Structures are given as C-alpha cells and as structure tokens.
Amino acid sequence: MLEWRLIGELTYPLSATGRWEEAASLSAEIPEDEAASGVGSDLLASLPELYVGQGRLKEASRLVARFARLISFADVQDRALYAAARGTVLYAEGKSADALGSAEEAFQAYAELGPGNQAVKAGFVWGVEAAFALGNLGKAEELLAAVEALPPGHRPPLLQAHAARVRARLVAARGERDGVEAGFKAAAGVLRELGVPFWLAVTFLEHGEWLARDAGAEPAEPLLAEAAEIFQRLGARPWLERLAIHRAGLQMPVDQDFSVIQATVNRP
C-alpha cells in the first residue's frame, strides 16, 4: 500500500514539470483496486489536467469515476481533490456551469487546507476558466479577488502566476489595455522560474492572441511559436488546434478562447 501511495505522490511533480508520459506511465503501475480504495487519490492532483491537455477525455472521465467514492469521505483534502478533478473534466466536456460549481467547491477548501494545497490551486484555475467560458466575468473577478486578498507571503508562486494571468485576461476582456502585457509577462516569468511548461505555454498563447488583436500578427508570432513548441513536446493536441485556428485568422474574443479546447478535446 505504501508503494502505491508513493507512486501516486510522484506523479504530480512529473506532471507539473511537463514529464507527462512518465507521469502517465508511472500511474499505470497502481492496480485498479488500490487506486479506487483511495490509496492512489494523489493521481487526482496530476492526471486530469494531463489527460485533458492531451485531449484524452475518456481516460480523464474514467479516472474521476474511479474515485467517486471520495465525495463521501470525511477527509477534506480527498473531497477537494475529487472536486477539483471533476471540475477539470466537466470543463473539458463543455459543462461549464457544473464545472464552476465543482471547482469552486475545491477552491473554497483553502479555508481549511490553505492556499498552497494542490486541489485549491486547481479549483481556482478551472473555476476561473469555467467562469470565462460562461461569460461570467463577475465570477472570475470574485475568485481572483479571493487570491489577490491573500497576504504576499501566503500566496504560493503558482497561484500568484495564475492570478497575474487571469487579471490580464479580465482587463483584456473588458476592452482595456493597461496592465494586460505586464500581467502576462509577470505570469510567464514566474511559470518559467517554476519550470511549469504547460501553463507557461498557455500564457504565451493567451498573450500572443491578445497581442495579435492589439498590434498585429508579427509581434505576436514569437510568443505563439514558443507556445507551439511546448504544446508539441507535451502532445497537447487541443491547444495546437487552438493555435492553428488563431493562425488561420479565425480570431476569437478573449473570454471565449477556451471554448476551442472544449470543442476539440474529445475528438478521436
């Protein structure tokens, strides 16, 4: 049992640092019955984002279903992990309202688990994305305000990076310019330092899309090219499709960009 738990714990740093195939391969060593017992619940912190990022939605859905019993557990962390994972998958399935509810449940656990907990951070990220997909900028602002209200010393670097990225998107979505580029650059700087390639590429893509709308394709291309290289390395097919759509000239409003992920993630 200890062996399976240790394997589960290893999948998160592998996944976060872009070693997606290693994380998926290692997780496959945990027997189905052991994972379902809760021993492998750490898989919920890493694999849903990996599967969704690669367009492997059926595998993501199966993973979450295996841990459905955690919803009745007394352990706050297990319930938060399940809620965050469920919110990630529901978002990718295009069920944004349900995704928002589940992700918010995970995020609200920060009162007991603290803002550094992985389930809390994932709940914030996917809750915000669901709010954007719904066109509910007020809800995105509400979630962001909770993070920005944390004292600097209590704001984990990854959460700080996402907050800067989300603030940039909100400003851009409201048709304003001041602070957009600075926000994206601040987010990218922290993500690069942390060695988190997937979200670094997402930030480059969002920044490049905004820059192309604001200043034209030429200044945006270096950002888009770097995003494409990372997505290619990760096998993040839906994100490459989004990038291809942008480069084809089918530009989208900032608050609808993630709908492309929802539309393409479940293609065979």
DOTI-852273 format. One record per residue (C-alpha): residue in three letters; x, y, z. Coordinates in nm, 4 decimals. Example, Ala and Ser with C-alpha at 12.3 -4.5 7.8 and 13.67 -1.06 7.14 Angstrom:
BEGIN
+--------+----------+----------+----------+
! residu !     east !    north !       up !
+--------+----------+----------+----------+
!    ala !   1.2300 !  -0.4500 !   0.7800 !
!    ser !   1.3670 !  -0.1060 !   0.7140 !
+--------+----------+----------+----------+
This chain:
BEGIN
+--------+----------+----------+----------+
! residu !     east !    north !       up !
+--------+----------+----------+----------+
!    met !   0.0000 !   0.0000 !   0.0000 !
!    leu !   0.2844 !   0.2405 !   0.0854 !
!    glu !   0.4419 !   0.1706 !  -0.2545 !
!    trp !   0.1247 !   0.2744 !  -0.4398 !
!    arg !   0.0905 !   0.5892 !  -0.2325 !
!    leu !   0.4492 !   0.6903 !  -0.3052 !
!    ile !   0.3950 !   0.6316 !  -0.6767 !
!    gly !   0.0820 !   0.8456 !  -0.6624 !
!    glu !   0.2734 !   1.1253 !  -0.4926 !
!    leu !   0.5442 !   1.1158 !  -0.7592 !
!    thr !   0.3026 !   1.1738 !  -1.0460 !
!    tyr !   0.2341 !   1.5364 !  -0.9529 !
!    pro !   0.5900 !   1.6755 !  -0.9793 !
!    leu !   0.6392 !   1.4779 !  -1.3008 !
!    ser !   0.3182 !   1.6142 !  -1.4485 !
!    ala !   0.3735 !   1.9708 !  -1.3310 !
!    thr !   0.7205 !   1.9851 !  -1.4854 !
!    gly !   0.5988 !   1.8586 !  -1.8225 !
!    arg !   0.7083 !   1.4961 !  -1.7956 !
!    trp !   0.3607 !   1.3866 !  -1.8911 !
!    glu !   0.4393 !   1.0481 !  -2.0422 !
!    glu !   0.6437 !   0.9495 !  -1.7379 !
!    ala !   0.3619 !   1.0545 !  -1.5053 !
!    ala !   0.1021 !   0.8581 !  -1.7025 !
!    ser !   0.3264 !   0.5520 !  -1.7265 !
!    leu !   0.4048 !   0.5543 !  -1.3556 !
!    ser !   0.0395 !   0.5919 !  -1.2582 !
!    ala !  -0.0474 !   0.2856 !  -1.4660 !
!    glu !   0.1532 !   0.0756 !  -1.2189 !
!    ile !  -0.1070 !   0.1304 !  -0.9470 !
!    pro !  -0.3607 !  -0.1550 !  -0.9555 !
!    glu !  -0.7194 !  -0.0502 !  -1.0277 !
!    asp !  -0.8499 !  -0.1748 !  -0.6929 !
!    glu !  -0.5752 !   0.0006 !  -0.4972 !
!    ala !  -0.6415 !   0.3314 !  -0.6721 !
!    ala !  -1.0144 !   0.3028 !  -0.6166 !
!    ser !  -0.9548 !   0.2413 !  -0.2450 !
!    gly !  -0.8216 !   0.5944 !  -0.2056 !
!    val !  -0.4549 !   0.4980 !  -0.1810 !
!    gly !  -0.3939 !   0.6489 !  -0.5240 !
!    ser !  -0.6022 !   0.9618 !  -0.4705 !
!    asp !  -0.2916 !   1.1724 !  -0.5393 !
!    leu !  -0.3458 !   1.0828 !  -0.9058 !
!    leu !  -0.6351 !   1.3282 !  -0.8996 !
!    ala !  -0.3877 !   1.6110 !  -0.8448 !
!    ser !  -0.1989 !   1.5448 !  -1.1670 !
!    leu !  -0.3658 !   1.3232 !  -1.4253 !
!    pro !  -0.6926 !   1.5061 !  -1.5089 !
!    glu !  -0.5072 !   1.8157 !  -1.6306 !
!    leu !  -0.2611 !   1.5956 !  -1.8211 !
!    tyr !  -0.5356 !   1.3917 !  -1.9890 !
!    val !  -0.7436 !   1.6977 !  -2.0743 !
!    gly !  -0.4334 !   1.8776 !  -2.2009 !
!    gln !  -0.3670 !   1.5915 !  -2.4428 !
!    gly !  -0.7303 !   1.5510 !  -2.5459 !
!    arg !  -0.7685 !   1.2162 !  -2.3669 !
!    leu !  -1.1067 !   1.2965 !  -2.2211 !
!    lys !  -1.2330 !   0.9385 !  -2.1933 !
!    glu !  -0.9362 !   0.8488 !  -1.9765 !
!    ala !  -0.9898 !   1.1603 !  -1.7666 !
!    ser !  -1.3555 !   1.0721 !  -1.7140 !
!    arg !  -1.2704 !   0.7134 !  -1.6186 !
!    leu !  -1.0114 !   0.8342 !  -1.3693 !
!    val !  -1.2571 !   1.0641 !  -1.1947 !
!    ala !  -1.5238 !   0.7923 !  -1.1904 !
!    arg !  -1.2806 !   0.5565 !  -1.0141 !
!    phe !  -1.2584 !   0.7993 !  -0.7230 !
!    ala !  -1.6254 !   0.8995 !  -0.6997 !
!    arg !  -1.6490 !   0.7400 !  -0.3558 !
!    leu !  -1.4186 !   1.0121 !  -0.2185 !
!    ile !  -1.7090 !   1.2556 !  -0.2238 !
!    ser !  -1.8463 !   1.0866 !   0.0871 !
!    phe !  -1.5133 !   1.0766 !   0.2725 !
!    ala !  -1.4720 !   1.2835 !   0.5856 !
!    asp !  -1.1241 !   1.3895 !   0.4760 !
!    val !  -1.1408 !   1.7447 !   0.3411 !
!    gln !  -0.8349 !   1.7013 !   0.1209 !
!    asp !  -0.9703 !   1.3906 !  -0.0543 !
!    arg !  -1.3032 !   1.5606 !  -0.1189 !
!    ala !  -1.1272 !   1.8716 !  -0.2515 !
!    leu !  -0.9048 !   1.6630 !  -0.4805 !
!    tyr !  -1.2089 !   1.4904 !  -0.6226 !
!    ala !  -1.3979 !   1.8187 !  -0.6689 !
!    ala !  -1.1029 !   1.9801 !  -0.8483 !
!    ala !  -1.0543 !   1.6802 !  -1.0781 !
!    arg !  -1.4253 !   1.6604 !  -1.1534 !
!    gly !  -1.4325 !   2.0330 !  -1.2320 !
!    thr !  -1.1409 !   1.9921 !  -1.4744 !
!    val !  -1.3150 !   1.7134 !  -1.6659 !
!    leu !  -1.6569 !   1.8789 !  -1.6652 !
!    tyr !  -1.4986 !   2.1912 !  -1.8087 !
!    ala !  -1.3404 !   1.9934 !  -2.0915 !
!    glu !  -1.6758 !   1.8286 !  -2.1592 !
!    gly !  -1.8297 !   2.1718 !  -2.2136 !
!    lys !  -2.0374 !   2.1546 !  -1.8933 !
!    ser !  -1.9113 !   2.4884 !  -1.7704 !
!    ala !  -2.1822 !   2.5594 !  -1.5109 !
!    asp !  -2.1283 !   2.2220 !  -1.3402 !
!    ala !  -1.7525 !   2.2647 !  -1.3723 !
!    leu !  -1.7699 !   2.6006 !  -1.1986 !
!    gly !  -1.9645 !   2.4549 !  -0.9065 !
!    ser !  -1.7228 !   2.1665 !  -0.8593 !
!    ala !  -1.4097 !   2.3787 !  -0.8997 !
!    glu !  -1.5428 !   2.6376 !  -0.6548 !
!    glu !  -1.6007 !   2.3628 !  -0.4004 !
!    ala !  -1.2340 !   2.2680 !  -0.4287 !
!    phe !  -1.1165 !   2.6285 !  -0.4123 !
!    gln !  -1.3238 !   2.7067 !  -0.1031 !
!    ala !  -1.1336 !   2.4358 !   0.0838 !
!    tyr !  -0.8469 !   2.6874 !   0.1177 !
!    ala !  -1.0048 !   2.7928 !   0.4478 !
!    glu !  -0.9075 !   2.4519 !   0.5917 !
!    leu !  -0.6256 !   2.3340 !   0.3666 !
!    gly !  -0.4539 !   2.6629 !   0.2902 !
!    pro !  -0.3948 !   2.8238 !  -0.0498 !
!    gly !  -0.0888 !   2.6093 !  -0.1200 !
!    asn !  -0.2901 !   2.2892 !  -0.1446 !
!    gln !  -0.2909 !   2.1475 !  -0.4982 !
!    ala !  -0.6676 !   2.0901 !  -0.5001 !
!    val !  -0.7242 !   2.4519 !  -0.4001 !
!    lys !  -0.4964 !   2.5806 !  -0.6768 !
!    ala !  -0.6616 !   2.3582 !  -0.9382 !
!    gly !  -1.0034 !   2.4668 !  -0.8152 !
!    phe !  -0.9092 !   2.8302 !  -0.8712 !
!    val !  -0.7672 !   2.7701 !  -1.2198 !
!    trp !  -1.0552 !   2.5663 !  -1.3572 !
!    gly !  -1.3182 !   2.7683 !  -1.1739 !
!    val !  -1.1902 !   3.0805 !  -1.3479 !
!    glu !  -1.1800 !   2.9059 !  -1.6866 !
!    ala !  -1.5378 !   2.7865 !  -1.6412 !
!    ala !  -1.6437 !   3.1405 !  -1.5488 !
!    phe !  -1.4791 !   3.2756 !  -1.8645 !
!    ala !  -1.6484 !   3.0074 !  -2.0735 !
!    leu !  -1.9839 !   3.1134 !  -1.9267 !
!    gly !  -1.9072 !   3.4791 !  -1.9970 !
!    asn !  -1.9370 !   3.5403 !  -1.6235 !
!    leu !  -1.6589 !   3.7928 !  -1.5721 !
!    gly !  -1.8035 !   3.8851 !  -1.2348 !
!    lys !  -1.7478 !   3.5333 !  -1.1023 !
!    ala !  -1.3935 !   3.5272 !  -1.2439 !
!    glu !  -1.3294 !   3.8584 !  -1.0679 !
!    glu !  -1.4723 !   3.7198 !  -0.7438 !
!    leu !  -1.2419 !   3.4180 !  -0.7484 !
!    leu !  -0.9442 !   3.6327 !  -0.8400 !
!    ala !  -1.0215 !   3.8807 !  -0.5623 !
!    ala !  -1.0001 !   3.5989 !  -0.3065 !
!    val !  -0.6470 !   3.5162 !  -0.4251 !
!    glu !  -0.5360 !   3.8785 !  -0.4512 !
!    ala !  -0.6581 !   3.9386 !  -0.0951 !
!    leu !  -0.4077 !   3.6859 !   0.0403 !
!    pro !  -0.1014 !   3.8465 !   0.2010 !
!    pro !   0.2010 !   3.8182 !  -0.0326 !
!    gly !   0.3742 !   3.5711 !   0.1968 !
!    his !   0.0711 !   3.3423 !   0.1903 !
!    arg !   0.0279 !   3.3428 !  -0.1867 !
!    pro !   0.2048 !   3.0406 !  -0.3428 !
!    pro !   0.4085 !   3.1293 !  -0.6537 !
!    leu !   0.1958 !   2.9135 !  -0.8860 !
!    leu !  -0.1226 !   3.0760 !  -0.7595 !
!    gln !   0.0416 !   3.4171 !  -0.7939 !
!    ala !   0.1302 !   3.3401 !  -1.1567 !
!    his !  -0.2236 !   3.2297 !  -1.2382 !
!    ala !  -0.3639 !   3.5378 !  -1.0668 !
!    ala !  -0.1481 !   3.7641 !  -1.2854 !
!    arg !  -0.2573 !   3.5736 !  -1.5971 !
!    val !  -0.6249 !   3.5908 !  -1.5025 !
!    arg !  -0.6033 !   3.9617 !  -1.4211 !
!    ala !  -0.4539 !   4.0240 !  -1.7662 !
!    arg !  -0.7352 !   3.8281 !  -1.9309 !
!    leu !  -1.0013 !   4.0136 !  -1.7353 !
!    val !  -0.8606 !   4.3524 !  -1.8293 !
!    ala !  -0.8407 !   4.2467 !  -2.1942 !
!    ala !  -1.1915 !   4.1007 !  -2.1907 !
!    arg !  -1.3229 !   4.4393 !  -2.0794 !
!    gly !  -1.1593 !   4.6070 !  -2.3776 !
!    glu !  -0.8883 !   4.7787 !  -2.1755 !
!    arg !  -0.5126 !   4.7743 !  -2.2378 !
!    asp !  -0.3366 !   4.8992 !  -1.9250 !
!    gly !  -0.1835 !   4.6102 !  -1.7369 !
!    val !  -0.2526 !   4.3363 !  -1.9906 !
!    glu !   0.1003 !   4.2902 !  -2.1213 !
!    ala !   0.2521 !   4.3406 !  -1.7775 !
!    gly !   0.0216 !   4.0766 !  -1.6328 !
!    phe !   0.1051 !   3.8160 !  -1.8947 !
!    lys !   0.4773 !   3.8878 !  -1.8626 !
!    ala !   0.4645 !   3.8616 !  -1.4840 !
!    ala !   0.2822 !   3.5277 !  -1.5072 !
!    ala !   0.5272 !   3.3916 !  -1.7647 !
!    gly !   0.8261 !   3.4959 !  -1.5561 !
!    val !   0.7066 !   3.3039 !  -1.2504 !
!    leu !   0.5968 !   2.9991 !  -1.4506 !
!    arg !   0.9302 !   2.9818 !  -1.6300 !
!    glu !   1.1150 !   3.0050 !  -1.2993 !
!    leu !   0.8977 !   2.7291 !  -1.1519 !
!    gly !   0.9555 !   2.5072 !  -1.4548 !
!    val !   0.5855 !   2.4595 !  -1.5335 !
!    pro !   0.5835 !   2.4312 !  -1.9139 !
!    phe !   0.2168 !   2.3661 !  -1.9840 !
!    trp !   0.0849 !   2.6799 !  -1.8166 !
!    leu !   0.3816 !   2.8774 !  -1.9469 !
!    ala !   0.2728 !   2.7814 !  -2.2996 !
!    val !  -0.0890 !   2.8704 !  -2.2210 !
!    thr !   0.0283 !   3.2121 !  -2.1033 !
!    phe !   0.2338 !   3.2644 !  -2.4192 !
!    leu !  -0.0664 !   3.1669 !  -2.6296 !
!    glu !  -0.3074 !   3.3970 !  -2.4486 !
!    his !  -0.0566 !   3.6815 !  -2.4600 !
!    gly !   0.0110 !   3.6211 !  -2.8291 !
!    glu !  -0.3575 !   3.6100 !  -2.9175 !
!    trp !  -0.4187 !   3.9371 !  -2.7374 !
!    leu !  -0.1113 !   4.0984 !  -2.8902 !
!    ala !  -0.2187 !   3.9931 !  -3.2401 !
!    arg !  -0.5552 !   4.1590 !  -3.1882 !
!    asp !  -0.3953 !   4.4690 !  -3.0418 !
!    ala !  -0.0849 !   4.5152 !  -3.2559 !
!    gly !  -0.0985 !   4.2641 !  -3.5406 !
!    ala !   0.0372 !   3.9184 !  -3.6142 !
!    glu !   0.4088 !   3.9983 !  -3.6460 !
!    pro !   0.4837 !   4.0992 !  -3.2841 !
!    ala !   0.2724 !   3.8088 !  -3.1578 !
!    glu !   0.4454 !   3.5365 !  -3.3591 !
!    pro !   0.7474 !   3.4763 !  -3.1271 !
!    leu !   0.5092 !   3.4092 !  -2.8376 !
!    leu !   0.2904 !   3.1800 !  -3.0470 !
!    ala !   0.5937 !   2.9943 !  -3.1813 !
!    glu !   0.7246 !   2.9259 !  -2.8309 !
!    ala !   0.3791 !   2.8104 !  -2.7200 !
!    ala !   0.3588 !   2.5781 !  -3.0208 !
!    glu !   0.6972 !   2.4214 !  -2.9417 !
!    ile !   0.5935 !   2.3418 !  -2.5850 !
!    phe !   0.2496 !   2.2100 !  -2.6807 !
!    gln !   0.4090 !   1.9905 !  -2.9477 !
!    arg !   0.6532 !   1.8461 !  -2.6960 !
!    leu !   0.3726 !   1.7759 !  -2.4483 !
!    gly !   0.1406 !   1.6265 !  -2.7097 !
!    ala !  -0.1202 !   1.8886 !  -2.6176 !
!    arg !  -0.3312 !   1.8405 !  -2.9319 !
!    pro !  -0.6324 !   2.0588 !  -2.8430 !
!    trp !  -0.4025 !   2.3522 !  -2.7730 !
!    leu !  -0.2215 !   2.3048 !  -3.1014 !
!    glu !  -0.5607 !   2.3102 !  -3.2724 !
!    arg !  -0.6491 !   2.6331 !  -3.0978 !
!    leu !  -0.3193 !   2.7809 !  -3.2121 !
!    ala !  -0.3840 !   2.6644 !  -3.5694 !
!    ile !  -0.7277 !   2.8280 !  -3.5669 !
!    his !  -0.5749 !   3.1533 !  -3.4497 !
!    arg !  -0.3035 !   3.1447 !  -3.7136 !
!    ala !  -0.5666 !   3.0751 !  -3.9792 !
!    gly !  -0.7177 !   3.4105 !  -3.8918 !
!    leu !  -1.0243 !   3.2832 !  -3.7086 !
!    gln !  -0.9619 !   3.5040 !  -3.4076 !
!    met !  -1.1922 !   3.4840 !  -3.1063 !
!    pro !  -1.2893 !   3.7155 !  -2.8213 !
!    val !  -1.0631 !   3.6738 !  -2.5185 !
!    asp !  -1.3421 !   3.5374 !  -2.2983 !
!    gln !  -1.4239 !   3.2617 !  -2.5495 !
!    asp !  -1.0761 !   3.1283 !  -2.6263 !
!    phe !  -1.1094 !   2.8237 !  -2.4024 !
!    ser !  -1.4250 !   2.7110 !  -2.5856 !
!    val !  -1.1923 !   2.5778 !  -2.8565 !
!    ile !  -1.0452 !   2.3394 !  -2.6035 !
!    gln !  -1.3919 !   2.2212 !  -2.5100 !
!    ala !  -1.4835 !   2.1705 !  -2.8758 !
!    thr !  -1.1701 !   1.9771 !  -2.9743 !
!    val !  -1.0613 !   1.7886 !  -2.6657 !
!    asn !  -1.2859 !   1.4872 !  -2.7237 !
!    arg !  -1.2144 !   1.4317 !  -3.0918 !
!    pro !  -1.0707 !   1.0887 !  -3.1784 !
+--------+----------+----------+----------+
